[in-house]
Amino acid sequence: MRALLWVVGVVAGVLILLGLILEAVRWLIIIGLIALVIVIILGIVKGRQAMNHRTRRR
Protein backbone atom coordinates (compact mmCIF):
# COMPACT_ATOMS: atom_id res chain seq x y z
CA MET A 1 0.00 0.00 0.00
CA ARG A 2 2.83 2.37 0.85
CA ALA A 3 4.48 1.69 -2.52
CA LEU A 4 1.22 2.49 -4.31
CA LEU A 5 1.02 5.83 -2.49
CA TRP A 6 4.61 6.62 -3.49
CA VAL A 7 3.89 5.79 -7.14
CA VAL A 8 0.75 7.94 -7.13
CA GLY A 9 2.64 10.81 -5.47
CA VAL A 10 5.54 10.61 -7.95
CA VAL A 11 3.17 10.45 -10.93
CA ALA A 12 1.22 13.43 -9.60
CA GLY A 13 4.44 15.40 -9.10
CA VAL A 14 5.64 14.58 -12.60
CA LEU A 15 2.30 15.64 -14.08
CA ILE A 16 2.37 18.94 -12.18
CA LEU A 17 5.96 19.65 -13.32
CA LEU A 18 5.10 18.69 -16.88
CA GLY A 19 2.12 21.04 -16.83
CA LEU A 20 4.29 23.90 -15.56
CA ILE A 21 6.97 23.23 -18.19
CA LEU A 22 4.41 23.07 -20.99
CA GLU A 23 2.85 26.32 -19.78
CA ALA A 24 6.29 27.97 -19.76
CA VAL A 25 7.03 26.62 -23.25
CA ARG A 26 3.72 27.97 -24.52
CA TRP A 27 4.53 31.44 -23.19
CA LEU A 28 8.05 31.27 -24.63
CA ILE A 29 6.59 30.38 -28.05
CA ILE A 30 4.17 33.31 -27.82
CA ILE A 31 6.95 35.72 -26.80
CA GLY A 32 9.18 34.36 -29.58
CA LEU A 33 6.47 34.86 -32.18
CA ILE A 34 5.88 38.43 -31.01
CA ALA A 35 9.63 39.14 -31.20
CA LEU A 36 9.77 37.63 -34.70
CA VAL A 37 6.92 39.85 -35.90
CA ILE A 38 8.62 42.92 -34.42
CA VAL A 39 11.92 42.06 -36.15
CA ILE A 40 10.15 41.57 -39.49
CA ILE A 41 8.33 44.90 -39.14
CA LEU A 42 11.55 46.71 -38.18
CA GLY A 43 13.35 45.10 -41.13
CA ILE A 44 10.67 46.31 -43.55
CA VAL A 45 10.71 49.83 -42.09
CA LYS A 46 14.52 50.05 -42.16
CA GLY A 47 14.59 48.65 -45.71
CA ARG A 48 12.13 51.28 -46.91
CA GLN A 49 14.10 54.02 -45.19
CA ALA A 50 17.29 52.84 -46.88
CA MET A 51 15.58 52.71 -50.29
CA ASN A 52 14.14 56.22 -49.81
CA HIS A 53 17.54 57.50 -48.70
CA ARG A 54 19.20 56.04 -51.83
CA THR A 55 16.62 57.51 -54.22
CA ARG A 56 16.95 60.95 -52.64
CA ARG A 57 20.72 60.94 -53.14
CA ARG A 58 20.40 60.55 -56.93
N, C-alpha and C positions, 0 to 999 in steps of 0.2 A: 504493500500500500504506500509506503514511504517513497519507493522508487517511482511509482506512478505519479505522485505529487511532484517529485523533482522533474520528471519528464514534462508534465503539464506546465510547471513554472518556467522551465527553460524554453519550451515552445512559445509560451506567452511572451516571454522577454524577447525572443528572436523576432516574433511578429511585431511587437511594439517598435523595436529598433529598425526593422525593415520598413515599417510605415513612416517613421521619422526620416529615414534616409531617402525614401522615395519622394516624400514631401519636399525635402531639401533639393533633390535633383530636379523636381518639377519647377521650383522657384529659380534654380540656376538656369534651366532651359529658357524660362520666360525672360530673365534678366539678359541672357545671352542674345536672345532674339531681338530684344529692344536695343541692345548695343549694336547689333548688326544693322538694324534699320537706321540708326543714327549715323553710323559710319557710311552707309550707302548714300544717305541724304547729304552728308557733309562732302562726300566725294563728288556728287553731282554739282553741288553749289560751287565748290572750289574749281571744278572743271569748267563750269560756265564762266566763272570770274576770269580764269586764265585765258579762255577763248576770247572773251570781250576785251581783255587787256591786250592781247595780240592784235586784234583787228583795229583797235584804236591807234596802235603804234604805226600802222601802215599808212 
